[in-house]
Amino acid sequence: MSPKKTFEIVLITLATVSSIISSIPSVVFGSSHYTGKGNTFMRGDDHEGKDKGKDKEKDKKEKDKKDGGKESDFGKGGGWNDGGDGGDGGDGGDGGDGGDGGEGDDGTHSPGRDCSSCHNFSLSGTVYADPQANSPAQGAIVKAQTSSGTITMKTDHLGNFYTKQYIYGAYTITITQGANTAAMVTQPTYGGCNSTGCHDGNSFPRIYINSQTSGGNTGNTGNTGNGNSSSYAYNPDVKSILDKRCTICHAKGRVRSKSPLDSYITVKKFVQPGSPASKLVRKTQAGGTMKNYLLPSEAEIIKAWVIQHKAQKEKTSGTGTTGGNTDTTGNTGGGTGSTGSFLSYNANIKSILNKKCTVCHSKGGPRSSSPMTSYAEVQALFTPGDPASKLVAKTQAGGTMSPYLTAAEAADIKTWIVQDNGREN
């Protein structure tokens, strides 16, 4: 081979080797600093938006590197923003609350669906401004009263609320927007409000906020006379309320015999004079489990008795006349009215029973032997057209359940059974 030919081969070989060597750093850099565009998700716990600028995107990528897993964990098609533990398509693991398997986020956060199916929330749900769940209730205050305290949340523009705070045992919820309030009668033990069988439209009615859920307007309190005789005392003010509304369960031999309220001595166990944190106050005010069994005016009397009048047994002396009559509390909810010319279980009666009765008359409740959670269960308690039916007798004046119903609600139940033959629809 000629010297010239040999020299040309050497030059070609050196150029090839140089090209290979110069390409090695870029290959390594590319594998350890993946720059492919990954999916960006809106976080469920802080609702951080998609378009926060390049700096936000860079920060998120760096965070996802730490939380989502190592480079070697990615499967085919994965990226730093896909969340973590690998698998085809970048399904990832627990790298944030928003990543639903690389599907992206359309910004709706699925109001009305079970949040806990995707997110690790202890309590979550959606609040609406209408019973059809078409209009979200934005800015509503949601308070969950738990055994360890109160958790306060606020609904976003979609009506959603959520928390990761730990909840132990049963809790109650009160939702307020403006002057209107709605409260749960039952005490759930888990936090998926939109889950199947709860307020998902397939079982119990959804919670919604409007003028119908706030009850009637409280009447004007009469003028207080001179002297101290207008102050509240156990005898006769509070005792008459408890005897009428509470001792049907909270007394010896009754379903709540462990917490009797049938004497001043037993009631004092649930009261700390002057303290709004007293158990009797908490249970009877908005959000309390007993609130729905009292008129608003009755709950206020109990509260004033404990806080202002130090849970006194008898009224203090005074020469003045007793204050003017306390007006009735407007239209407290009232009956559900009729649909057309008749009442039916689904349109009128079910909502009354769910609000006032199923807290006890349901599986696991103290009256589980006579459940009222479905039309079939309620049918066992009446004979169509018969005013002597058990459900009629129990809910009318003198019946054991009448204190828990308004006069209008009791009248609707009677009309439904006697005149409308207890029809389902």
C-alpha positions as CSV (number, residue, x, y, z in Angstrom):
1,M,0.0,0.0,0.0
2,S,1.4,3.4,-0.9
3,P,2.3,5.9,1.9
4,K,-0.3,8.4,0.6
5,K,-3.1,5.8,0.9
6,T,-2.0,4.8,4.4
7,F,-2.0,8.4,5.5
8,E,-5.6,8.9,4.3
9,I,-6.8,5.9,6.2
10,V,-5.1,7.1,9.4
11,L,-6.8,10.5,9.0
12,I,-10.3,9.0,8.5
13,T,-9.8,6.7,11.6
14,L,-8.7,9.6,13.8
15,A,-11.7,11.7,12.7
16,T,-14.1,8.8,13.5
17,V,-12.6,8.3,17.0
18,S,-12.7,12.0,17.7
19,S,-16.4,12.1,16.7
20,I,-17.3,9.2,19.0
21,I,-15.3,10.7,22.0
22,S,-16.9,14.2,21.5
23,S,-20.4,12.7,21.5
24,I,-20.1,10.8,24.9
25,P,-20.7,13.8,27.2
26,S,-23.9,14.8,25.5
27,V,-25.3,11.3,25.7
28,V,-24.5,11.1,29.5
29,F,-26.0,14.6,30.0
30,G,-29.1,13.7,28.2
31,S,-29.7,10.6,30.2
32,S,-29.3,12.2,33.6
33,H,-31.1,15.5,32.8
34,Y,-34.2,14.4,30.8
35,T,-35.6,17.4,29.0
36,G,-38.6,15.8,27.3
37,K,-41.9,17.5,28.1
38,G,-43.8,15.6,30.8
39,N,-47.4,15.9,32.0
40,T,-48.1,18.7,34.5
41,F,-50.9,18.1,37.0
42,M,-52.8,20.5,39.2
43,R,-52.3,19.5,42.8
44,G,-55.4,18.4,44.6
45,D,-54.2,19.7,48.0
46,D,-53.2,23.2,47.0
47,H,-54.9,23.7,43.6
48,E,-51.7,25.0,42.0
49,G,-52.5,25.9,38.4
50,K,-50.9,24.5,35.3
51,D,-49.5,27.8,33.9
52,K,-47.3,29.4,36.6
53,G,-44.4,30.3,34.3
54,K,-41.1,28.7,33.6
55,D,-39.8,29.1,37.1
56,K,-42.7,27.2,38.6
57,E,-42.3,24.5,36.0
58,K,-38.6,24.2,36.8
59,D,-39.3,24.0,40.6
60,K,-41.9,21.3,40.0
61,K,-39.5,19.2,37.9
62,E,-36.8,19.5,40.7
63,K,-39.4,18.5,43.3
64,D,-40.7,15.6,41.2
65,K,-37.1,14.3,40.9
66,K,-36.9,14.0,44.7
67,D,-40.4,12.7,45.4
68,G,-41.2,10.7,42.3
69,G,-38.3,8.2,42.1
70,K,-34.9,7.8,40.4
71,E,-34.2,7.9,36.7
72,S,-33.9,4.1,36.6
73,D,-37.4,3.7,37.9
74,F,-39.0,5.2,34.8
75,G,-40.6,2.9,32.3
76,K,-41.0,3.5,28.6
77,G,-42.6,6.9,27.9
78,G,-42.1,8.1,31.5
79,G,-40.9,11.6,32.4
80,W,-39.8,13.5,35.6
81,N,-43.3,14.9,36.0
82,D,-45.1,11.6,35.7
83,G,-44.7,10.9,39.4
84,G,-42.5,8.1,40.2
85,D,-42.3,4.4,40.5
86,G,-42.2,3.5,36.9
87,G,-44.2,1.3,34.6
88,D,-45.1,1.8,31.0
89,G,-46.6,5.1,30.0
90,G,-45.2,6.9,33.1
91,D,-48.0,5.9,35.4
92,G,-45.7,6.7,38.3
93,G,-46.4,6.4,42.0
94,D,-47.2,8.8,44.8
95,G,-45.3,11.9,43.5
96,G,-48.1,14.3,44.3
97,D,-51.8,14.3,44.8
98,G,-52.7,15.3,41.3
99,G,-51.2,12.6,39.0
100,D,-53.8,10.3,37.6
101,G,-51.7,8.0,35.6
102,G,-50.5,10.5,33.1
103,E,-53.9,11.5,31.9
104,G,-53.4,15.2,32.6
105,D,-55.9,17.6,34.3
106,D,-58.8,19.3,32.6
107,G,-59.1,21.8,35.5
108,T,-62.5,20.6,36.8
109,H,-61.3,18.4,39.7
110,S,-64.5,16.4,39.2
111,P,-66.9,18.1,41.6
112,G,-69.5,15.7,42.9
113,R,-67.2,12.7,42.6
114,D,-65.4,10.8,45.4
115,C,-62.2,12.8,46.0
116,S,-60.7,10.1,48.2
117,S,-60.6,7.7,45.2
118,C,-57.6,9.7,43.9
119,H,-56.4,11.8,46.8
120,N,-55.4,11.0,50.4
121,F,-57.9,13.3,52.1
122,S,-59.4,12.5,55.5
123,L,-62.5,14.5,54.6
124,S,-63.7,15.9,51.3
125,G,-66.9,16.7,49.3
126,T,-68.8,19.1,47.2
127,V,-71.4,21.7,48.2
128,Y,-74.1,23.0,45.8
129,A,-76.4,25.9,45.7
130,D,-79.2,23.8,44.2
131,P,-80.6,20.3,44.8
132,Q,-79.9,19.3,41.2
133,A,-76.2,19.8,41.8
134,N,-75.8,22.2,38.8
135,S,-74.5,25.2,40.7
136,P,-71.5,25.0,43.1
137,A,-71.6,26.9,46.4
138,Q,-68.4,28.9,46.3
139,G,-67.0,30.3,49.5
140,A,-69.2,28.2,51.9
141,I,-67.7,27.6,55.3
142,V,-67.6,23.9,56.2
143,K,-67.1,23.0,59.8
144,A,-66.4,19.4,60.9
145,Q,-66.9,18.9,64.7
146,T,-64.7,15.9,65.7
147,S,-63.8,14.4,69.0
148,S,-60.5,16.2,68.9
149,G,-61.8,19.7,67.9
150,T,-63.2,21.6,64.9
151,I,-61.8,21.5,61.4
152,T,-62.8,24.5,59.3
153,M,-62.7,24.5,55.5
154,K,-63.9,26.8,52.7
155,T,-65.3,25.6,49.4
156,D,-63.5,26.7,46.2
157,H,-65.0,27.9,43.0
158,L,-66.2,24.4,42.2
159,G,-67.8,23.9,45.6
160,N,-65.2,21.4,46.7
161,F,-63.7,21.2,50.2
162,Y,-61.1,18.9,51.6
163,T,-58.6,18.4,54.4
164,K,-55.8,16.0,55.3
165,Q,-56.1,16.6,59.1
166,Y,-56.5,13.4,61.1
167,I,-60.1,12.6,62.1
168,Y,-60.8,10.0,64.8
169,G,-64.3,8.5,65.2
170,A,-67.6,10.0,64.2
171,Y,-68.0,13.7,63.4
172,T,-70.7,16.2,62.4
173,I,-70.7,18.8,59.6
174,T,-72.3,22.2,59.5
175,I,-72.1,24.3,56.3
176,T,-72.8,28.0,56.2
177,Q,-73.0,30.5,53.4
178,G,-74.2,34.0,54.3
179,A,-77.3,33.7,56.4
180,N,-78.1,30.2,55.3
181,T,-77.0,27.0,57.1
182,A,-77.3,23.3,56.4
183,A,-76.3,20.6,58.9
184,M,-76.0,16.8,58.8
185,V,-78.2,14.8,61.1
186,T,-76.1,11.6,61.0
187,Q,-72.6,11.2,62.3
188,P,-70.4,9.6,59.7
189,T,-67.1,7.9,60.5
190,Y,-65.3,8.4,57.2
191,G,-64.8,11.4,55.0
192,G,-65.9,10.5,51.4
193,C,-69.0,12.7,51.2
194,N,-69.4,12.1,47.4
195,S,-68.7,8.3,47.7
196,T,-71.3,5.7,46.6
197,G,-74.2,5.5,49.0
198,C,-73.7,9.0,50.4
199,H,-74.4,12.3,48.8
200,D,-73.8,11.1,45.2
201,G,-77.3,11.4,44.0
202,N,-78.0,7.7,44.3
203,S,-78.9,7.5,48.0
204,F,-79.4,10.3,50.5
205,P,-80.1,13.8,49.2
206,R,-77.1,16.0,48.4
207,I,-76.4,18.8,50.8
208,Y,-77.2,22.1,49.3
209,I,-77.3,25.7,50.6
210,N,-80.3,27.9,49.9
211,S,-83.1,29.6,51.8
212,Q,-84.9,26.3,52.3
213,T,-82.1,24.8,54.3
214,S,-81.8,27.7,56.8
215,G,-85.1,27.2,58.5
216,G,-87.5,30.0,59.2
217,N,-86.6,33.4,60.4
218,T,-86.4,33.8,64.1
219,G,-89.1,35.9,65.5
220,N,-88.5,39.0,67.5
221,T,-87.9,38.5,71.2
222,G,-90.3,40.5,73.4
223,N,-89.1,43.3,75.6
224,T,-87.5,42.3,78.9
225,G,-89.2,43.6,82.0
226,N,-87.5,45.2,84.9
227,G,-85.8,43.2,87.6
228,N,-84.1,39.8,87.2
229,S,-87.1,37.5,86.9
230,S,-86.5,37.3,83.1
231,S,-83.2,35.3,83.5
232,Y,-83.2,31.7,82.5
233,A,-83.1,28.9,85.0
234,Y,-83.3,25.1,85.0
235,N,-86.7,25.4,86.7
236,P,-88.8,26.0,84.7
237,D,-87.2,27.1,81.4
238,V,-84.6,24.4,80.6
239,K,-86.3,21.5,82.3
240,S,-89.4,22.0,80.2
241,I,-87.3,21.9,77.0
242,L,-85.3,18.8,78.0
243,D,-88.5,17.0,79.2
244,K,-90.2,17.7,75.9
245,R,-87.3,17.1,73.5
246,C,-84.6,15.0,75.1
247,T,-85.8,12.7,78.0
248,I,-87.6,10.4,75.6
249,C,-84.1,8.9,75.0
250,H,-82.0,10.5,77.7
251,A,-83.5,8.9,80.8
252,K,-83.2,5.7,82.8
253,G,-84.4,2.7,80.9
254,R,-84.2,4.6,77.5
255,V,-81.8,4.2,74.6
256,R,-79.5,7.0,75.9
257,S,-79.7,6.0,79.6
258,K,-75.9,6.5,80.0
259,S,-76.4,10.3,79.5
260,P,-79.7,11.1,81.4
261,L,-81.1,14.6,81.3
262,D,-84.1,14.0,83.5
263,S,-83.0,16.0,86.6
264,Y,-80.9,19.0,87.5
265,I,-78.3,16.8,89.1
266,T,-77.8,14.7,85.9
267,V,-77.9,17.7,83.6
268,K,-75.2,19.5,85.6
269,K,-72.8,16.7,84.6
270,F,-72.9,18.0,81.0
271,V,-72.5,21.7,82.0
272,Q,-69.7,23.9,83.0
273,P,-71.3,27.1,84.2
274,G,-70.3,30.1,82.0
275,S,-68.5,28.0,79.4
276,P,-69.6,27.8,75.7
277,A,-67.6,24.6,75.4
278,S,-70.0,22.8,77.7
279,K,-71.1,19.5,76.2
280,L,-74.8,20.5,76.5
281,V,-74.1,23.7,74.6
282,R,-72.1,22.0,71.8
283,K,-74.6,19.2,71.3
284,T,-77.6,21.6,70.9
285,Q,-76.1,24.3,68.8
286,A,-75.5,24.4,65.0
287,G,-73.4,21.4,64.1
288,G,-74.3,19.5,67.2
289,T,-75.9,16.1,67.0
290,M,-79.0,17.2,68.9
291,K,-79.5,20.5,67.2
292,N,-82.1,19.2,64.8
293,Y,-84.4,18.1,67.6
294,L,-84.7,21.6,69.0
295,L,-86.3,24.8,67.8
296,P,-83.6,27.5,67.3
297,S,-85.2,29.5,70.2
298,E,-84.9,26.5,72.5
299,A,-81.3,26.0,71.7
300,E,-80.6,29.7,72.4
301,I,-82.3,29.4,75.8
302,I,-80.1,26.5,76.8
303,K,-77.0,28.4,75.6
304,A,-78.0,31.5,77.5
305,W,-78.8,29.5,80.6
306,V,-75.3,27.9,80.6
307,I,-73.2,30.9,79.6
308,Q,-75.0,34.0,80.9
309,H,-77.0,32.6,83.8
310,K,-74.3,30.1,85.0
311,A,-76.7,27.1,84.8
312,Q,-78.7,28.3,87.8
313,K,-81.3,26.0,89.2
314,E,-83.9,28.7,90.1
315,K,-84.5,32.2,88.8
316,T,-82.9,35.0,90.8
317,S,-85.3,37.2,92.6
318,G,-86.6,40.4,91.1
319,T,-89.7,42.6,91.3
320,G,-89.9,43.4,87.6
321,T,-92.4,41.7,85.3
322,T,-91.3,38.9,83.0
323,G,-90.1,40.1,79.6
324,G,-92.4,40.0,76.6
325,N,-93.2,36.8,74.9
326,T,-90.5,35.3,72.8
327,D,-91.9,35.1,69.3
328,T,-92.0,31.7,67.6
329,T,-89.1,30.9,65.3
330,G,-90.7,31.6,62.0
331,N,-91.3,28.7,59.7
332,T,-88.8,26.1,60.9
333,G,-88.3,24.2,57.7
334,G,-92.0,23.5,57.5
335,G,-93.6,20.7,55.7
336,T,-92.5,19.7,52.3
337,G,-95.8,20.5,50.7
338,S,-97.5,18.5,48.0
339,T,-96.4,17.6,44.5
340,G,-99.4,18.1,42.4
341,S,-102.5,16.8,44.2
342,F,-100.9,14.1,46.4
343,L,-97.9,13.3,48.6
344,S,-95.4,10.5,47.9
345,Y,-92.6,8.8,49.7
346,N,-89.8,9.9,47.3
347,A,-91.0,13.5,46.7
348,N,-92.1,14.4,50.2
349,I,-91.7,11.8,53.0
350,K,-88.2,10.5,52.5
351,S,-86.5,13.8,53.2
352,I,-88.4,14.2,56.5
353,L,-87.4,10.7,57.7
354,N,-83.8,11.1,56.6
355,K,-83.5,14.4,58.5
356,K,-85.4,13.5,61.6
357,C,-85.5,9.7,62.0
358,T,-82.8,7.7,60.4
359,V,-80.1,8.9,62.8
360,C,-81.6,6.3,65.2
361,H,-83.8,4.2,62.9
362,S,-81.0,2.7,60.7
363,K,-78.6,-0.1,60.8
364,G,-76.2,0.4,63.7
365,G,-78.5,3.0,65.3
366,P,-80.2,2.6,68.7
367,R,-83.5,1.8,66.9
368,S,-82.1,-0.5,64.2
369,S,-85.0,-2.9,64.8
370,S,-87.3,-0.5,63.1
371,P,-85.3,1.0,60.3
372,M,-86.6,3.8,58.0
373,T,-83.9,4.1,55.4
374,S,-85.9,2.8,52.4
375,Y,-89.5,2.7,51.2
376,A,-89.6,-1.1,51.8
377,E,-88.6,-0.6,55.5
378,V,-91.1,2.2,56.0
379,Q,-93.9,0.2,54.5
380,A,-93.7,-2.2,57.4
381,L,-94.8,0.6,59.7
382,F,-98.1,1.5,58.1
383,T,-101.2,0.3,56.4
384,P,-102.3,2.4,53.5
385,G,-105.4,4.5,54.4
386,D,-105.3,3.5,58.1
387,P,-105.0,6.4,60.6
388,A,-104.2,3.9,63.3
389,S,-101.0,2.9,61.5
390,K,-97.9,2.8,63.8
391,L,-96.1,5.5,61.8
392,V,-99.1,7.8,62.1
393,A,-99.6,7.2,65.9
394,K,-95.9,7.6,66.7
395,T,-95.6,10.9,64.8
396,Q,-98.8,12.7,65.8
397,A,-99.4,14.7,69.0
398,G,-98.9,12.4,72.0
399,G,-96.8,10.0,70.0
400,T,-93.2,9.2,71.2
401,M,-91.7,10.7,68.0
402,S,-93.8,13.8,67.7
403,P,-91.3,16.1,69.6
404,Y,-88.8,15.5,66.9
405,L,-91.1,16.7,64.1
406,T,-92.6,20.1,63.2
407,A,-96.4,20.1,63.1
408,A,-96.2,20.5,59.3
409,E,-94.0,17.4,59.0
410,A,-96.2,15.3,61.1
411,A,-99.3,16.4,59.1
412,D,-97.5,15.5,55.9
413,I,-96.8,12.0,57.1
414,K,-100.4,11.5,58.2
415,T,-101.8,12.9,54.9
416,W,-99.5,10.7,52.9
417,I,-100.6,7.5,54.7
418,V,-104.3,8.2,55.2
419,Q,-105.3,10.2,52.1
420,D,-102.6,9.3,49.6
421,N,-102.3,5.6,50.6
422,G,-98.6,5.8,51.3
423,R,-97.7,5.8,47.6
424,E,-94.0,5.5,46.7
425,N,-94.0,7.9,43.7
